[in-house]
Amino acid sequence: MDSDVIAAGSAGTVRTLGGVQVRFVVLDVDPPARSWSWRVRVGPVGMVLEHHLLPRPDGGTRAEVVIHGAWAVARLYRLPATVALHRLVH
């Protein structure tokens, strides 16, 4: 990433489980709401992802992601997103 703090306009590269490098740019960050959105693109294929960290009644945290993009690409991203969000909240 091109900065130490996630902020709108920050950009970088994410390496997927398969080793594919994907460019991203952060679109929006809302620290009090514990949410952020970013755009990823590989060639002509792109998605916008909205991440939210939500408090649970038991004191834990629930992470969720909303994916805007082609259904097939979003479906492929489901497993790596689940693993990454699980690691994030633990």
Backbone as CSV, one residue per row, in Angstrom:
resi,resn,N_x,N_y,N_z,CA_x,CA_y,CA_z,C_x,C_y,C_z
1,MET,0.856,-1.173,0.000,0.000,0.000,0.000,0.895,1.227,0.000
2,ASP,0.400,2.307,-0.551,1.227,3.502,-0.676,1.194,4.408,0.551
3,SER,0.544,3.969,1.656,0.548,4.738,2.900,0.442,3.779,4.081
4,ASP,0.768,4.279,5.285,0.708,3.443,6.487,-0.700,3.332,7.065
5,VAL,-1.579,4.252,6.695,-2.937,4.295,7.221,-3.914,4.160,6.058
6,ILE,-4.935,3.329,6.234,-5.953,3.198,5.193,-6.760,4.479,5.151
7,ALA,-6.775,5.108,3.981,-7.514,6.354,3.785,-8.026,6.386,2.349
8,ALA,-9.070,7.154,2.114,-9.578,7.303,0.755,-8.445,7.746,-0.155
9,GLY,-8.305,7.066,-1.273,-7.241,7.369,-2.223,-6.014,6.488,-2.075
10,SER,-5.873,5.784,-0.927,-4.747,4.860,-0.768,-4.842,3.776,-1.833
11,ALA,-3.706,3.339,-2.324,-3.699,2.322,-3.375,-2.603,1.309,-3.086
12,GLY,-2.736,0.152,-3.694,-1.727,-0.884,-3.511,-2.087,-2.130,-4.283
13,THR,-1.489,-3.232,-3.872,-1.694,-4.514,-4.525,-1.998,-5.567,-3.483
14,VAL,-2.988,-6.397,-3.766,-3.336,-7.536,-2.926,-2.907,-8.782,-3.677
15,ARG,-2.281,-9.719,-2.982,-1.918,-10.992,-3.585,-2.945,-12.031,-3.155
16,THR,-3.579,-12.678,-4.118,-4.615,-13.660,-3.813,-3.982,-14.979,-3.376
17,LEU,-4.816,-15.904,-2.904,-4.332,-17.223,-2.495,-3.619,-17.932,-3.633
18,GLY,-4.028,-17.684,-4.871,-3.402,-18.306,-6.029,-2.182,-17.558,-6.534
19,GLY,-1.801,-16.484,-5.854,-0.624,-15.724,-6.238,-0.879,-14.610,-7.244
20,VAL,-2.125,-14.433,-7.663,-2.456,-13.360,-8.604,-2.390,-12.028,-7.864
21,GLN,-1.748,-11.044,-8.475,-1.680,-9.717,-7.869,-2.810,-8.852,-8.411
22,VAL,-3.541,-8.217,-7.500,-4.719,-7.425,-7.852,-4.521,-6.003,-7.335
23,ARG,-4.612,-5.034,-8.221,-4.495,-3.627,-7.825,-5.779,-3.171,-7.135
24,PHE,-5.634,-2.292,-6.144,-6.809,-1.750,-5.458,-6.615,-0.277,-5.154
25,VAL,-7.731,0.406,-4.958,-7.733,1.775,-4.453,-8.850,1.864,-3.422
26,VAL,-8.557,2.495,-2.294,-9.546,2.685,-1.233,-10.438,3.861,-1.624
27,LEU,-11.749,3.641,-1.605,-12.698,4.672,-1.993,-13.170,5.518,-0.824
28,ASP,-13.412,4.862,0.324,-13.985,5.566,1.467,-13.631,4.817,2.742
29,VAL,-13.399,5.552,3.818,-13.141,4.973,5.140,-13.960,5.752,6.158
30,ASP,-14.665,5.027,7.033,-15.455,5.646,8.095,-15.034,4.993,9.413
31,PRO,-13.969,5.521,10.080,-13.474,4.890,11.307,-14.524,4.720,12.406
32,PRO,-15.375,5.740,12.700,-16.362,5.515,13.757,-17.333,4.373,13.442
33,ALA,-17.663,4.210,12.166,-18.579,3.135,11.766,-17.843,1.823,11.521
34,ARG,-16.507,1.855,11.590,-15.649,0.688,11.330,-16.001,0.062,9.982
35,SER,-15.991,0.917,8.944,-16.314,0.447,7.600,-15.399,1.119,6.585
36,TRP,-15.219,0.460,5.451,-14.432,1.006,4.366,-14.863,0.340,3.066
37,SER,-14.561,1.013,1.949,-14.848,0.429,0.648,-13.619,0.605,-0.236
38,TRP,-13.477,-0.311,-1.164,-12.340,-0.262,-2.070,-12.706,-0.879,-3.406
39,ARG,-11.974,-0.491,-4.442,-12.191,-1.018,-5.784,-10.981,-1.861,-6.160
40,VAL,-11.240,-3.057,-6.670,-10.177,-3.935,-7.155,-10.394,-4.163,-8.642
41,ARG,-9.280,-4.393,-9.355,-9.385,-4.604,-10.797,-8.258,-5.512,-11.261
42,VAL,-8.645,-6.479,-12.098,-7.689,-7.330,-12.804,-8.079,-7.241,-14.276
43,GLY,-7.268,-6.570,-15.058,-7.608,-6.370,-16.467,-8.946,-5.662,-16.582
44,PRO,-9.868,-6.210,-17.379,-11.159,-5.556,-17.559,-12.179,-5.859,-16.451
45,VAL,-11.809,-6.720,-15.525,-12.748,-7.153,-14.480,-12.499,-6.362,-13.199
46,GLY,-13.553,-5.747,-12.679,-13.422,-4.982,-11.445,-14.606,-5.206,-10.522
47,MET,-14.389,-4.913,-9.247,-15.440,-5.015,-8.238,-15.244,-3.892,-7.239
48,VAL,-16.323,-3.504,-6.589,-16.258,-2.612,-5.432,-16.703,-3.432,-4.237
49,LEU,-15.909,-3.378,-3.168,-16.199,-4.139,-1.960,-16.425,-3.177,-0.799
50,GLU,-17.499,-3.390,-0.076,-17.793,-2.610,1.133,-17.607,-3.536,2.326
51,HIS,-16.730,-3.155,3.253,-16.469,-3.956,4.454,-17.045,-3.246,5.670
52,HIS,-17.652,-4.027,6.552,-18.238,-3.484,7.781,-17.870,-4.402,8.940
53,LEU,-17.411,-3.818,10.042,-17.166,-4.555,11.285,-18.258,-4.144,12.259
54,LEU,-19.059,-5.106,12.675,-20.238,-4.829,13.498,-20.111,-5.478,14.868
55,PRO,-20.465,-4.749,15.929,-20.413,-5.344,17.263,-21.472,-6.434,17.420
56,ARG,-21.090,-7.496,18.126,-22.041,-8.566,18.437,-22.518,-8.402,19.869
57,PRO,-23.710,-8.876,20.184,-24.234,-8.748,21.549,-23.344,-9.403,22.600
58,ASP,-22.585,-10.440,22.201,-21.720,-11.130,23.159,-20.380,-10.427,23.368
59,GLY,-20.203,-9.263,22.732,-18.963,-8.511,22.885,-17.976,-8.760,21.771
60,GLY,-18.237,-9.697,20.893,-17.353,-9.976,19.771,-17.626,-9.033,18.608
61,THR,-17.065,-9.374,17.476,-17.223,-8.579,16.266,-17.650,-9.477,15.120
62,ARG,-18.566,-8.986,14.314,-18.975,-9.688,13.106,-18.494,-8.875,11.911
63,ALA,-17.849,-9.528,10.969,-17.383,-8.854,9.757,-18.280,-9.250,8.601
64,GLU,-18.599,-8.275,7.773,-19.368,-8.592,6.580,-18.817,-7.804,5.414
65,VAL,-19.062,-8.326,4.219,-18.635,-7.652,2.998,-19.794,-7.689,2.003
66,VAL,-19.986,-6.569,1.329,-20.959,-6.476,0.252,-20.143,-6.275,-1.017
67,ILE,-20.376,-7.137,-2.014,-19.596,-7.092,-3.247,-20.477,-6.585,-4.380
68,HIS,-19.992,-5.564,-5.081,-20.668,-5.024,-6.259,-19.807,-5.379,-7.466
69,GLY,-20.319,-6.233,-8.322,-19.572,-6.636,-9.507,-20.235,-7.822,-10.162
70,ALA,-19.566,-8.373,-11.146,-20.098,-9.523,-11.866,-20.319,-10.692,-10.907
71,TRP,-21.459,-11.353,-11.034,-21.825,-12.440,-10.128,-20.755,-13.523,-10.089
72,ALA,-20.247,-13.950,-11.228,-19.264,-15.039,-11.275,-17.976,-14.658,-10.549
73,VAL,-17.538,-13.430,-10.716,-16.306,-12.969,-10.047,-16.544,-12.870,-8.545
74,ALA,-17.686,-12.325,-8.155,-18.009,-12.220,-6.729,-18.068,-13.606,-6.087
75,ARG,-18.614,-14.561,-6.790,-18.706,-15.937,-6.278,-17.316,-16.529,-6.051
76,LEU,-16.388,-16.269,-6.971,-15.011,-16.755,-6.818,-14.316,-16.101,-5.621
77,TYR,-14.690,-14.859,-5.329,-14.052,-14.125,-4.236,-14.600,-14.530,-2.874
78,ARG,-15.701,-15.231,-2.834,-16.366,-15.537,-1.563,-15.457,-16.247,-0.557
79,LEU,-14.795,-17.324,-0.964,-13.943,-18.076,-0.034,-12.757,-17.252,0.461
80,PRO,-11.950,-16.626,-0.430,-10.837,-15.832,0.101,-11.303,-14.667,0.981
81,ALA,-12.450,-14.071,0.662,-12.964,-12.981,1.497,-13.350,-13.493,2.872
82,THR,-13.968,-14.654,2.929,-14.362,-15.243,4.209,-13.136,-15.513,5.072
83,VAL,-12.100,-16.086,4.477,-10.863,-16.380,5.214,-10.218,-15.087,5.704
84,ALA,-10.114,-14.086,4.827,-9.463,-12.822,5.206,-10.234,-12.102,6.303
85,LEU,-11.558,-12.049,6.217,-12.345,-11.375,7.242,-12.286,-12.122,8.565
86,HIS,-12.265,-13.437,8.516,-12.129,-14.234,9.742,-10.818,-13.903,10.440
87,ARG,-9.735,-13.815,9.686,-8.429,-13.464,10.265,-8.434,-12.043,10.805
88,LEU,-9.128,-11.140,10.124,-9.180,-9.744,10.539,-9.813,-9.589,11.917
89,VAL,-10.917,-10.271,12.159,-11.618,-10.082,13.420,-11.045,-10.926,14.551
90,HIS,-10.143,-11.836,14.255,-9.494,-12.620,15.305,-8.138,-12.037,15.539
